[in-house]
Each structure stands twice: as C-alpha cells, then as structure tokens.
Amino acid sequence: MNRNSVIKTPAPGDRLEWRQASAASAQERLAYLNEASRRIGTTLDLGETSRELMDIAVPRFADTSAIMVQDRLVIDGEFPSRPVDGTALVRRVAIGVAEADPTEWVEAFPINEVTVYSAQLPQAQCMSTGNPIMYPELDEHTAELIGASLDREVVAKLLVGGSFIAVPLKARGRVLGCAIFSRNPGGSPFEEEDVAVAEELAARTAVCIDNARLYARERRTALTLQSSLLPADLHQPLGMKIASRYLPASDLMGVGGDWFDVIPLPGCRAALVVGDVMGHGTRAAATMGQLRTAARTLASLDLPPDEVLFRLNRMSQDLDPTQIATAVYATYDPVTRTCALARAGHVPPVLIHPDGRTEIIELPSGLPLGIGNDPLETVEMVLPSGGILAFYTDGLVESRARDIDLGIMALRRLLSAPDQDLEEMCDVTINSQRPGHERDDIALLLARVHELAPDEIASCSLPADPRFVSHARRFVRATLAEWGLGAVRDTTELVVSELVTNALKHGWPPIELRLLRGRGRTLVCEVADGSPTVPALRTPTSEDDTGRGLQLIKRLTYRWGTRPTPLGKIVWVEQRLP
C-alpha cells in the first residue's frame, strides 16, 4: 500500500446534496452507484481498491467509513476456516474521515491493525450471517462493546449516538470481511434505502478486492516458482567473476522459460549454462526447472559439453516432446583458462577482449533440445586474461521489429567499451537492448576471467622417482605455511604422499602436483600423471599389504575423484578448511 489512509474533508454542501438526493430520487442513487463502479477497482491492489471506496463514500454517503478484511487474505491470499465460536480475525486496510482534523479518528482506528471480532459485535455478526446490520442510532452498550474489543475508550465516545451500518464484503460466495459506514450524531440517520446503497458499494468493492487477492496470490506463486527454479546466489568460481540478469516476458507472472546457472566442478573448475524453453508462463517455467536440474546432475558427472547437451536432449524428449528448448553449455578451467563450449540451437556467445574488441564465438549450432538425436560438437579455446564471456537468450537480441543478426550487432556495440563493471554492463545491456511490451523472456550471463593469484594456486613437477615423495611433502608444508593454512598441514601431507606414491607406482610421467585454494573455504590437491588408468577403490582384507591408500584418502577428505586429461588423468581430493 502506498498510503496509510484516505482522509476526506467535505466541500460545502456535499453531504446535504447527497442526503437530499438519496431521499428524493432513486435516479440520483443510480447515478451515484454508476460513478462508484467507475472509480472503484481501477487497480489490482487491495489497499488502493479499499481507499477508492473511501473516496466515493466519504463524505457523500457517510461521515466515516472503514474496510476490514480477513487477515489471512492479506497475508497469503487464502480464506481461513470459519471459527465455530463466531469470532473473526480481521485487518483494517483503509479508513475515511470527513473531518477537518481527523487525528482522533485515525488514532482510534489505525490502519493495518489486526483485531479479533467477538461474536457479539455487529461487524462479526454481519460477517457470519452474510447480512448487513444497521443501527439508526448506535446505543451506548453496543458502542462500549466495540470500544472494549479495541481496548480504547475513545472509540465508544466517537460512535455512540451516531448512525451505523456494517455490510459484509462478499465475492464468489465467500465473505472477505466487512465495510463499515457511520454518520455523526445530529446528522441525518441511515434509512433502509441507505442499506441497499451500502450493500451495492460493498458488493462492487468485494469483487475488486477478490480480484486483487487472486492476482496477488498468483504473483506470489509465480515469484516463489521463479526463486526456486533460478539460482538465488550464483556460484563465483575461482578465476572468474559472474554477473547476471533475468527478465520475464510478463511482468504480471514474473517467471518464464529462460534460465542460467553456474555449476562448480572438481578442481575449482566451473560449468556455465544458459537455456531458453519455448513459450512463456508456468508451463515453460516448469520445463525450465526440470532442464536446469538435469543439467546440474549431468554436470556432476564431469562430462564434456557436447555430451551433456546430447543427454539433455534425450531427457527432454522423454519429458515432453512438445516442449523445445535451446541451450549453450561451457566448462572453464581457471588454471589453464581453457574454455570448452557446445550449443544446441542457441544464439552464439560473444567474447569481449580486454581492449573492448568483440567477436562471436563460432560454434556448430546443432539442433534444439527435443528435436532429433544428432551428435553435437565441443569447441575449446583459451580465454584472454581480463576477457568477458557473454551468454544470453534470443529475447535480448530479437523482436518483431528487429532481425536477430542486427540485435547481436547492437549487443556487441554495447559490450565493447573496455574496463566496464559487470553489474553496470548488465544494467546497460538490459535497458538498451530489451524490446518493448511485446518482449520475450531475457537471460544474460556475463563472466570475466582473470589469472589466478599466488595465494590461489601452487604447483610443482615431480620426477618419476620415489625419493621425491618427500619433496612433495616439503612443497605442501611450505605452501600451506605461506597461505596460513597450517591447521590442515598434517592431513594434506598424508593425502599428498598417498596420491604421489600411487602416481609413481601405477602411472608414468609427466607427474605434477598442484594445490588450489578455492572459494568457499576449500583446498584442492591434484596429482596428474600420464596414465589413463583410473584408480579403483577396493576393500582390502587383513592379509593384503596394499589397497588402503584410497580408503585413507576417503576418510580424511571431504571428497575425491578423477578426471581424464589429454595426457592421462588427474586424481583430485577436496578438503574443507576450518
């Protein structure tokens, strides 16, 4: 709600004009209700709709008015179960006062106050029965009862002797709350004709409030769906800085079929993926969520990009053959700055060089996910330090009025300024490139790469000689002391001894030891050798002299694994830092 209340100061003659017209002519009342129908419900906002009723009711129909709505409708958009004792938990969402100084009324009936109406109160009775209640002159006992329910004596003083109407707010067979109208003592009291007018005002307001409730609930559902499907905080990989933006096609729903993710891989590497599901709304978002989950699962297998997209394509055909999607998937190694990419029908990524020069990364397009079973192709490249990878969806560069190639050219011009901040680049790109009200879903992912700092990586080559296992331990001690990680020195020395011994015994040169200090308080130890043979974890018997090294590593570290390289393999272990 933008305002806390609606305060009306009557113009001279307003009240008299309405009340004379109300008594004299049904035609005047009809004109008044027609005006109310035009002025109530101009927005899908519960508070604004309630204030619009205040504007039309005060002072022409009543001296004061208020809207009470069941509290659960405001909180989560749902109807509460009706209490058996006839009580009602309501929230005051608007108040209107025809006084030059309305302070006393506003303090007696504050906005957003939550109140429990007892079954004896006229407001609770009108809500439980669904019928209006009118007091031509409110008696002292009822006024004191209302004041006692709010624990404020001034309420009874303000209401006693005045004329009072409580009307239920009913929409689609449900009671949402009640509208209250009152006239000050000494004025013209309410009559039966006025009850009919109050019911009509309440009925129109109730439908608009219920529409606002349904809209708010649907929007909450969409935003909850979006927050659960899209990553709240993107992983920031080692050697890379990430920024992103997501803009759905519909501001009403707030969710669509575009998606992006940054997935951590072993060895402080990362996978970056951007996808686009055909269509909009909840159905496209549901498919997007399934594809994102599947992509994360496939990434955990440490497969090459073309294999990930191929399996994602097979899975999407099994999920829903009518839902087609495009995607681009990349893996990045911060040590070598090597990036491997593949795409399935997606718009090509753009590389921005440190000097601002841009180029389209030429990748075989492939078919979209969900169409055919043709193999895809992975392309590898070494990214320049300070370069930026830009992944996006076609909604950013294509519209009815603009060809996709022209859109990509315009995008490259926006991204070409050197030394830009990533967050500012995202804002400028989205604001400049997005089409108008007929836009598609938009996703943008920017990744700037940089060289690793001395306190992030350390490596040494080892000769194929068992005597150099001690050299590896000394290297570990010196490096961890320099990094201030003495707390894990003993464990790391033992783990490295096992890894290097296994490489010397079962592998062949070249052998290299590497320590990586990853983000998120992790320490990665890698030993590379020239053998493609993967070590197997086995359970030795009491008579076996070997086979306990990997068991020891498994017990001492957070996780371990292997991955192939062009020259052989890497065995890696990851430790959690205290």
C-alpha positions as CSV (number, residue, x, y, z in Angstrom):
1,M,0.0,0.0,0.0
2,N,1.3,3.4,-0.9
3,R,-0.7,5.4,1.6
4,N,-1.8,4.7,5.1
5,S,-5.3,6.1,5.0
6,V,-7.8,8.1,3.0
7,I,-8.8,11.3,4.6
8,K,-11.7,13.3,3.1
9,T,-12.6,16.9,4.0
10,P,-16.1,17.6,2.7
11,A,-16.7,20.5,0.4
12,P,-19.5,22.8,1.4
13,G,-22.9,21.3,0.6
14,D,-21.5,17.8,-0.3
15,R,-23.2,15.9,2.5
16,L,-26.5,17.8,2.2
17,E,-26.6,17.4,-1.6
18,W,-26.2,13.6,-1.3
19,R,-28.6,13.0,1.5
20,Q,-31.3,15.1,-0.1
21,A,-30.8,13.3,-3.3
22,S,-30.8,9.9,-1.6
23,A,-34.2,10.6,-0.1
24,A,-35.7,12.2,-3.1
25,S,-34.7,10.2,-6.1
26,A,-33.7,6.6,-7.0
27,Q,-32.2,8.1,-10.2
28,E,-29.8,10.1,-8.1
29,R,-28.7,7.0,-6.2
30,L,-28.3,5.1,-9.5
31,A,-26.0,7.9,-10.9
32,Y,-24.0,7.7,-7.6
33,L,-23.6,4.0,-7.9
34,N,-22.6,4.2,-11.6
35,E,-19.9,6.7,-10.6
36,A,-18.8,4.3,-7.8
37,S,-18.4,1.5,-10.3
38,R,-16.1,3.6,-12.5
39,R,-13.9,4.8,-9.6
40,I,-13.7,1.6,-7.6
41,G,-11.3,-1.2,-8.8
42,T,-9.0,0.8,-11.1
43,T,-6.0,-1.3,-9.9
44,L,-5.3,-4.8,-8.8
45,D,-4.2,-3.6,-5.4
46,L,-6.2,-4.5,-2.3
47,G,-5.3,-1.3,-0.4
48,E,-5.8,1.0,-3.3
49,T,-9.2,-0.5,-4.0
50,S,-10.3,0.0,-0.4
51,R,-9.2,3.6,-0.4
52,E,-11.2,4.2,-3.6
53,L,-14.3,3.1,-1.7
54,M,-13.4,5.6,1.0
55,D,-13.1,8.4,-1.6
56,I,-16.5,7.7,-3.0
57,A,-18.3,7.0,0.3
58,V,-16.9,9.9,2.4
59,P,-18.4,12.4,2.8
60,R,-21.2,11.9,0.2
61,F,-22.7,8.8,1.9
62,A,-21.1,8.7,5.4
63,D,-19.1,10.8,7.7
64,T,-16.6,8.0,8.4
65,S,-16.0,4.6,6.8
66,A,-13.6,1.7,7.1
67,I,-12.7,-1.6,5.4
68,M,-12.0,-4.7,7.4
69,V,-10.6,-7.7,5.6
70,Q,-9.9,-11.2,7.0
71,D,-6.3,-11.2,8.0
72,R,-5.2,-14.4,6.2
73,L,-6.4,-12.9,2.9
74,V,-3.9,-10.1,3.3
75,I,-1.0,-12.4,4.4
76,D,-1.3,-15.4,2.0
77,G,-4.4,-14.8,-0.1
78,E,-6.3,-17.8,1.3
79,F,-9.6,-18.0,3.1
80,P,-9.4,-19.1,6.7
81,S,-11.7,-21.8,8.1
82,R,-14.7,-20.2,9.8
83,P,-14.3,-20.4,13.7
84,V,-17.1,-22.3,15.4
85,D,-17.4,-19.5,18.1
86,G,-18.3,-16.9,15.5
87,T,-15.2,-14.8,16.0
88,A,-13.2,-13.2,13.1
89,L,-9.6,-12.2,12.8
90,V,-9.6,-9.1,10.6
91,R,-7.2,-6.3,9.5
92,R,-8.2,-2.7,8.9
93,V,-6.9,-1.8,5.4
94,A,-8.5,1.7,4.9
95,I,-10.3,4.4,6.8
96,G,-12.1,7.5,5.5
97,V,-13.0,10.5,7.7
98,A,-15.0,13.7,6.9
99,E,-13.4,15.9,9.5
100,A,-11.2,19.0,9.2
101,D,-8.9,17.4,11.8
102,P,-9.3,13.6,11.6
103,T,-6.4,12.8,14.0
104,E,-8.7,11.5,16.8
105,W,-10.5,9.0,14.4
106,V,-7.2,7.8,12.8
107,E,-5.7,7.2,16.2
108,A,-8.8,5.3,17.4
109,F,-8.9,3.2,14.2
110,P,-5.3,2.8,13.0
111,I,-4.5,1.3,9.5
112,N,-3.2,-2.3,9.4
113,E,-4.4,-3.0,13.0
114,V,-5.3,-6.7,13.4
115,T,-8.4,-7.2,15.5
116,V,-10.3,-10.2,16.8
117,Y,-14.0,-9.6,16.5
118,S,-16.0,-11.4,19.1
119,A,-19.3,-13.0,18.1
120,Q,-21.3,-10.3,19.9
121,L,-20.0,-7.4,17.8
122,P,-22.2,-6.2,14.9
123,Q,-19.3,-6.5,12.5
124,A,-18.8,-10.2,13.4
125,Q,-22.5,-10.9,13.1
126,C,-22.7,-9.4,9.6
127,M,-19.7,-11.4,8.5
128,S,-21.1,-14.7,10.0
129,T,-24.6,-14.3,8.7
130,G,-23.7,-12.6,5.4
131,N,-26.3,-9.9,6.0
132,P,-26.0,-6.2,6.8
133,I,-26.7,-4.7,10.2
134,M,-28.0,-1.2,10.7
135,Y,-28.3,1.0,13.8
136,P,-30.2,4.2,13.0
137,E,-28.8,5.4,16.4
138,L,-26.0,3.3,17.9
139,D,-26.8,2.6,21.6
140,E,-24.3,3.1,24.4
141,H,-24.0,-0.6,25.2
142,T,-23.0,-1.5,21.6
143,A,-20.6,1.4,21.3
144,E,-18.9,0.4,24.5
145,L,-18.7,-3.2,23.3
146,I,-17.0,-2.1,20.1
147,G,-14.6,0.1,22.1
148,A,-13.8,-2.8,24.5
149,S,-12.9,-5.0,21.6
150,L,-10.2,-2.5,20.6
151,D,-9.3,-1.7,24.2
152,R,-9.8,2.0,23.5
153,E,-12.4,4.1,25.4
154,V,-12.3,6.9,22.8
155,V,-14.0,4.5,20.3
156,A,-17.2,4.4,22.2
157,K,-17.2,8.2,22.6
158,L,-16.8,8.6,18.8
159,L,-19.5,6.1,17.9
160,V,-22.3,6.4,20.5
161,G,-25.4,8.2,19.3
162,G,-24.3,8.1,15.6
163,S,-25.9,6.1,12.8
164,F,-24.1,2.8,11.9
165,I,-24.1,0.2,9.1
166,A,-21.9,-2.9,8.9
167,V,-22.1,-4.6,5.5
168,P,-20.4,-7.9,4.6
169,L,-17.9,-7.9,1.7
170,K,-19.0,-11.0,-0.3
171,A,-17.5,-12.2,-3.5
172,R,-17.9,-15.6,-5.3
173,G,-19.8,-17.0,-2.3
174,R,-17.2,-16.1,0.3
175,V,-17.1,-13.4,2.9
176,L,-13.9,-11.4,2.7
177,G,-14.6,-9.0,5.5
178,C,-16.9,-6.1,6.1
179,A,-17.4,-2.4,5.2
180,I,-18.4,0.0,8.0
181,F,-20.2,3.3,7.4
182,S,-21.2,5.7,10.2
183,R,-22.8,9.2,10.4
184,N,-22.1,11.6,13.3
185,P,-24.8,12.3,15.9
186,G,-27.1,15.1,15.0
187,G,-27.0,14.4,11.3
188,S,-29.4,12.5,9.1
189,P,-29.5,8.8,10.2
190,F,-29.3,5.9,7.9
191,E,-32.5,4.5,6.4
192,E,-33.4,1.3,4.6
193,E,-32.6,2.8,1.2
194,D,-29.2,3.6,2.5
195,V,-28.6,-0.1,3.4
196,A,-29.2,-1.0,-0.2
197,V,-26.7,1.6,-1.3
198,A,-24.1,0.4,1.2
199,E,-24.7,-3.2,0.1
200,E,-24.1,-2.2,-3.6
201,L,-20.9,-0.3,-2.7
202,A,-19.7,-3.3,-0.7
203,A,-20.5,-5.8,-3.4
204,R,-18.6,-3.8,-6.1
205,T,-15.7,-3.3,-3.7
206,A,-15.6,-7.0,-2.7
207,V,-15.3,-8.3,-6.3
208,C,-12.4,-5.9,-6.9
209,I,-10.7,-6.9,-3.6
210,D,-11.1,-10.5,-4.5
211,N,-9.6,-9.9,-7.9
212,A,-6.7,-8.2,-6.2
213,R,-6.4,-11.1,-3.8
214,L,-6.3,-13.6,-6.7
215,Y,-3.7,-11.5,-8.6
216,A,-1.5,-11.2,-5.5
217,R,-1.7,-14.9,-4.9
218,E,-0.9,-15.8,-8.5
219,R,2.0,-13.4,-8.5
220,R,3.3,-14.8,-5.2
221,T,3.1,-18.3,-6.7
222,A,5.0,-17.2,-9.8
223,L,7.7,-15.5,-7.8
224,T,8.1,-18.4,-5.5
225,L,8.4,-20.7,-8.5
226,Q,10.9,-18.4,-10.1
227,S,13.0,-18.1,-6.9
228,S,13.0,-21.9,-6.5
229,L,14.0,-22.6,-10.1
230,L,16.6,-19.9,-10.7
231,P,19.7,-19.7,-8.6
232,A,19.4,-17.1,-5.8
233,D,23.1,-16.6,-5.5
234,L,25.3,-17.6,-8.4
235,H,28.4,-19.5,-7.6
236,Q,31.5,-17.3,-8.1
237,P,34.2,-19.7,-9.5
238,L,37.9,-19.4,-8.9
239,G,39.5,-17.2,-11.6
240,M,36.1,-15.8,-12.7
241,K,33.7,-13.0,-11.8
242,I,30.0,-13.6,-12.6
243,A,27.1,-11.1,-13.1
244,S,23.6,-12.0,-14.5
245,R,20.1,-10.6,-15.2
246,Y,16.8,-12.3,-15.7
247,L,13.7,-10.5,-17.2
248,P,10.5,-12.5,-17.8
249,A,8.3,-11.6,-20.8
250,S,5.4,-11.0,-18.5
251,D,5.7,-8.6,-15.6
252,L,2.4,-10.0,-14.4
253,M,3.7,-13.5,-13.9
254,G,7.3,-12.8,-13.2
255,V,8.5,-16.1,-14.5
256,G,9.3,-17.7,-17.8
257,G,11.3,-20.3,-19.6
258,D,14.8,-18.7,-19.8
259,W,17.4,-19.9,-17.3
260,F,21.0,-19.8,-16.4
261,D,23.3,-21.4,-13.9
262,V,26.9,-21.6,-12.8
263,I,27.8,-25.1,-11.5
264,P,31.0,-25.9,-9.6
265,L,33.1,-28.7,-11.0
266,P,36.0,-30.7,-9.5
267,G,39.4,-28.9,-9.4
268,C,37.9,-25.5,-8.9
269,R,36.5,-25.5,-12.5
270,A,33.0,-24.4,-13.3
271,A,30.3,-25.0,-15.8
272,L,28.2,-22.2,-17.2
273,V,24.9,-22.9,-18.9
274,V,22.2,-20.7,-20.4
275,G,18.9,-22.1,-21.8
276,D,15.6,-21.0,-23.4
277,V,12.4,-23.0,-23.3
278,M,9.9,-22.3,-26.0
279,G,6.8,-20.5,-24.6
280,H,6.1,-18.4,-21.5
281,G,4.4,-18.8,-18.2
282,T,4.2,-21.5,-15.6
283,R,4.4,-24.5,-18.1
284,A,7.6,-23.2,-19.6
285,A,9.0,-22.4,-16.2
286,A,8.3,-26.0,-15.0
287,T,10.1,-27.4,-18.0
288,M,12.9,-25.0,-17.4
289,G,13.2,-26.2,-13.8
290,Q,13.5,-29.8,-15.0
291,L,16.2,-29.0,-17.5
292,R,18.2,-27.0,-15.0
293,T,18.1,-29.8,-12.5
294,A,19.1,-32.3,-15.2
295,A,21.9,-30.1,-16.3
296,R,23.2,-29.9,-12.8
297,T,23.0,-33.7,-12.5
298,L,24.9,-34.2,-15.8
299,A,27.5,-31.6,-14.8
300,S,28.3,-33.7,-11.7
301,L,29.4,-36.5,-14.0
302,D,32.1,-34.2,-15.4
303,L,31.1,-34.8,-19.0
304,P,32.3,-32.7,-21.9
305,P,29.8,-30.0,-23.0
306,D,28.6,-31.9,-26.2
307,E,27.8,-35.0,-24.1
308,V,25.9,-33.0,-21.5
309,L,23.7,-31.4,-24.2
310,F,23.2,-34.7,-26.0
311,R,22.0,-36.4,-22.9
312,L,19.9,-33.3,-22.0
313,N,18.3,-33.6,-25.5
314,R,17.4,-37.3,-24.9
315,M,15.9,-36.4,-21.5
316,S,13.8,-33.5,-22.8
317,Q,12.3,-35.8,-25.4
318,D,11.2,-38.2,-22.6
319,L,9.8,-35.4,-20.5
320,D,7.5,-33.6,-23.1
321,P,8.1,-34.0,-26.8
322,T,6.1,-30.8,-27.5
323,Q,8.5,-28.6,-25.4
324,I,11.5,-27.5,-27.3
325,A,14.5,-25.7,-25.8
326,T,17.9,-24.3,-26.8
327,A,21.0,-24.2,-24.6
328,V,24.6,-23.4,-24.5
329,Y,27.0,-25.2,-22.1
330,A,30.6,-24.3,-21.3
331,T,33.2,-25.5,-18.9
332,Y,36.1,-23.4,-17.7
333,D,39.5,-24.3,-16.1
334,P,40.9,-21.4,-14.2
335,V,44.5,-22.9,-14.2
336,T,44.8,-23.0,-18.0
337,R,42.0,-20.5,-18.8
338,T,40.7,-23.2,-21.2
339,C,37.0,-23.0,-22.1
340,A,35.1,-25.8,-23.8
341,L,31.7,-24.9,-25.3
342,A,28.9,-26.5,-27.2
343,R,25.4,-25.3,-28.1
344,A,22.1,-26.8,-29.1
345,G,20.2,-24.4,-31.4
346,H,21.1,-21.5,-29.1
347,V,22.3,-18.0,-30.0
348,P,26.1,-17.9,-30.1
349,P,28.0,-16.5,-27.1
350,V,30.1,-13.3,-27.5
351,L,33.7,-12.9,-26.3
352,I,34.8,-9.4,-25.3
353,H,38.5,-8.9,-25.3
354,P,40.3,-6.7,-22.7
355,D,40.7,-3.9,-25.3
356,G,37.0,-3.9,-26.0
357,R,37.1,-5.8,-29.2
358,T,34.2,-8.3,-29.6
359,E,33.8,-11.5,-31.5
360,I,31.2,-14.1,-31.9
361,I,32.4,-17.5,-30.8
362,E,31.8,-19.7,-33.8
363,L,30.2,-22.9,-32.6
364,P,28.3,-25.6,-34.6
365,S,24.7,-24.6,-34.0
366,G,23.2,-28.1,-33.5
367,L,19.5,-28.8,-33.2
368,P,17.4,-27.5,-30.3
369,L,16.8,-29.8,-27.4
370,G,13.9,-32.1,-28.0
371,I,14.5,-32.4,-31.8
372,G,16.4,-35.3,-33.3
373,N,19.4,-37.2,-32.0
374,D,22.2,-35.7,-34.0
375,P,25.5,-35.5,-32.1
376,L,26.8,-32.1,-31.1
377,E,30.4,-30.7,-31.2
378,T,32.6,-29.2,-28.5
379,V,35.0,-26.3,-29.3
380,E,37.9,-25.5,-27.0
381,M,39.6,-22.1,-26.7
382,V,42.0,-20.3,-24.3
383,L,40.4,-17.1,-23.0
384,P,42.5,-14.0,-22.6
385,S,43.0,-12.7,-19.1
386,G,40.5,-9.9,-18.5
387,G,38.2,-11.2,-21.3
388,I,34.5,-11.5,-20.8
389,L,32.2,-14.3,-22.0
390,A,28.6,-13.1,-22.7
391,F,25.8,-15.7,-22.7
392,Y,22.3,-14.6,-23.5
393,T,18.9,-15.7,-24.9
394,D,17.3,-14.6,-28.1
395,G,14.8,-12.4,-26.3
396,L,17.7,-9.9,-25.7
397,V,18.6,-9.5,-29.4
398,E,15.4,-10.4,-31.4
399,S,12.0,-8.8,-31.7
400,R,9.3,-8.4,-34.3
401,A,10.9,-5.1,-35.4
402,R,14.5,-6.3,-35.4
403,D,16.3,-9.2,-37.0
404,I,18.4,-11.3,-34.7
405,D,21.7,-10.5,-36.5
406,L,21.1,-6.8,-36.1
407,G,20.3,-7.4,-32.5
408,I,23.6,-9.3,-31.9
409,M,25.5,-6.4,-33.6
410,A,23.8,-3.9,-31.3
411,L,24.7,-6.1,-28.3
412,R,28.3,-6.3,-29.4
413,R,28.5,-2.5,-29.6
414,L,27.1,-2.2,-26.1
415,L,29.6,-4.6,-24.7
416,S,32.6,-3.2,-26.5
417,A,33.6,-0.5,-24.0
418,P,36.8,-1.6,-22.2
419,D,37.1,-1.8,-18.3
420,Q,33.4,-1.9,-17.7
421,D,31.9,-3.1,-14.4
422,L,30.0,-6.3,-14.9
423,E,26.9,-5.2,-13.0
424,E,26.8,-1.9,-14.9
425,M,27.2,-3.8,-18.2
426,C,24.2,-6.0,-17.3
427,D,22.0,-3.0,-16.5
428,V,23.0,-1.0,-19.6
429,T,22.6,-4.0,-21.9
430,I,19.2,-5.0,-20.5
431,N,17.8,-1.4,-20.5
432,S,19.1,-0.7,-24.0
433,Q,18.5,-4.0,-25.8
434,R,15.2,-5.3,-24.5
435,P,12.3,-4.8,-26.8
436,G,9.0,-3.1,-25.7
437,H,5.9,-4.5,-24.2
438,E,5.9,-7.5,-26.6
439,R,9.3,-8.7,-25.4
440,D,10.4,-12.3,-25.0
441,D,12.0,-13.7,-21.8
442,I,15.5,-12.5,-21.4
443,A,18.5,-14.0,-19.6
444,L,22.0,-12.6,-19.6
445,L,25.1,-14.1,-18.0
446,L,28.5,-12.3,-18.1
447,A,31.7,-14.0,-16.9
448,R,35.0,-12.1,-16.6
449,V,38.2,-14.3,-16.4
450,H,41.4,-13.4,-14.7
451,E,44.7,-15.0,-13.8
452,L,45.0,-16.8,-10.5
453,A,46.8,-15.0,-7.7
454,P,49.9,-16.5,-6.0
455,D,47.8,-17.4,-2.9
456,E,45.3,-19.3,-5.1
457,I,47.5,-21.8,-6.9
458,A,50.8,-23.5,-6.4
459,S,52.3,-26.4,-8.5
460,C,55.5,-28.4,-8.9
461,S,56.6,-31.1,-11.3
462,L,57.9,-34.4,-9.9
463,P,60.4,-36.8,-11.5
464,A,59.4,-40.4,-11.7
465,D,61.5,-41.3,-8.6
466,P,60.0,-42.5,-5.3
467,R,62.6,-40.4,-3.4
468,F,60.7,-37.3,-4.5
469,V,57.7,-38.1,-2.3
470,S,59.5,-36.3,0.5
471,H,60.0,-33.3,-1.8
472,A,56.2,-33.2,-2.4
473,R,55.6,-33.2,1.4
474,R,58.1,-30.3,1.8
475,F,56.3,-28.4,-1.0
476,V,53.0,-28.9,0.7
477,R,54.3,-27.7,4.1
478,A,55.9,-24.6,2.6
479,T,52.9,-23.7,0.6
480,L,50.3,-24.1,3.4
481,A,52.6,-22.1,5.7
482,E,52.6,-19.3,3.2
483,W,48.9,-19.4,2.8
484,G,48.3,-19.5,6.5
485,L,46.7,-23.0,6.4
486,G,48.8,-24.7,9.0
487,A,45.7,-26.3,10.5
488,V,45.4,-28.8,7.6
489,R,49.1,-29.3,7.0
490,D,49.4,-32.8,8.5
491,T,46.3,-34.2,6.8
492,T,47.3,-32.6,3.5
493,E,50.8,-34.1,3.7
494,L,49.5,-37.5,4.3
495,V,47.0,-37.3,1.4
496,V,49.6,-35.9,-1.0
497,S,52.0,-38.7,0.0
498,E,49.4,-41.3,-1.0
499,L,48.5,-39.6,-4.2
500,V,52.1,-39.1,-5.4
501,T,53.0,-42.6,-4.4
502,N,50.2,-44.1,-6.4
503,A,51.1,-41.9,-9.4
504,L,54.8,-43.1,-9.2
505,K,53.8,-46.7,-8.7
506,H,50.9,-47.1,-11.2
507,G,51.3,-44.2,-13.6
508,W,54.0,-42.7,-15.7
509,P,55.5,-39.2,-16.4
510,P,54.8,-36.4,-16.6
511,I,53.7,-36.2,-12.9
512,E,52.6,-32.8,-11.4
513,L,51.3,-31.8,-8.0
514,R,49.0,-28.8,-7.8
515,L,47.4,-27.1,-4.8
516,L,44.3,-24.8,-5.4
517,R,42.8,-22.6,-2.8
518,G,39.2,-22.5,-3.9
519,R,36.5,-20.0,-2.9
520,G,34.1,-21.2,-0.2
521,R,36.9,-22.4,2.1
522,T,38.1,-25.4,0.2
523,L,41.6,-26.7,-0.5
524,V,42.0,-28.9,-3.6
525,C,45.0,-31.2,-4.1
526,E,45.6,-32.6,-7.6
527,V,48.2,-35.1,-8.9
528,A,48.4,-35.5,-12.7
529,D,50.2,-38.3,-14.4
530,G,50.4,-39.8,-18.0
531,S,48.4,-42.9,-17.4
532,P,44.7,-43.1,-18.4
533,T,44.1,-45.9,-15.9
534,V,41.7,-44.8,-13.2
535,P,42.4,-45.9,-9.6
536,A,39.8,-48.1,-8.1
537,L,38.6,-48.0,-4.5
538,R,38.6,-51.5,-3.0
539,T,38.3,-53.0,0.4
540,P,41.5,-54.9,1.3
541,T,41.4,-58.0,3.6
542,S,43.5,-58.3,6.7
543,E,46.1,-60.3,4.7
544,D,46.6,-57.6,2.0
545,D,49.6,-55.4,2.2
546,T,48.2,-52.8,-0.3
547,G,44.9,-51.2,-1.3
548,R,44.4,-49.0,1.8
549,G,45.6,-45.7,0.3
550,L,42.3,-44.6,-1.3
551,Q,40.4,-45.8,1.8
552,L,42.6,-43.5,3.9
553,I,42.0,-40.6,1.5
554,K,38.3,-41.1,1.5
555,R,38.2,-41.0,5.3
556,L,40.4,-37.9,5.6
557,T,39.0,-35.7,2.9
558,Y,35.6,-34.2,2.0
559,R,35.5,-35.9,-1.4
560,W,37.8,-37.2,-4.1
561,G,37.7,-38.3,-7.7
562,T,39.4,-38.5,-11.1
563,R,39.0,-36.9,-14.5
564,P,40.7,-37.6,-17.8
565,T,43.2,-35.2,-19.5
566,P,44.7,-35.2,-23.0
567,L,47.9,-36.6,-21.5
568,G,46.4,-39.0,-18.9
569,K,44.4,-38.3,-15.8
570,I,44.1,-36.2,-12.7
571,V,43.3,-37.6,-9.3
572,W,41.9,-34.8,-7.0
573,V,40.8,-34.5,-3.4
574,E,39.0,-31.7,-1.7
575,Q,39.2,-30.7,1.9
576,R,37.0,-28.3,3.9
577,L,39.1,-25.6,5.5
578,P,38.3,-24.8,9.2
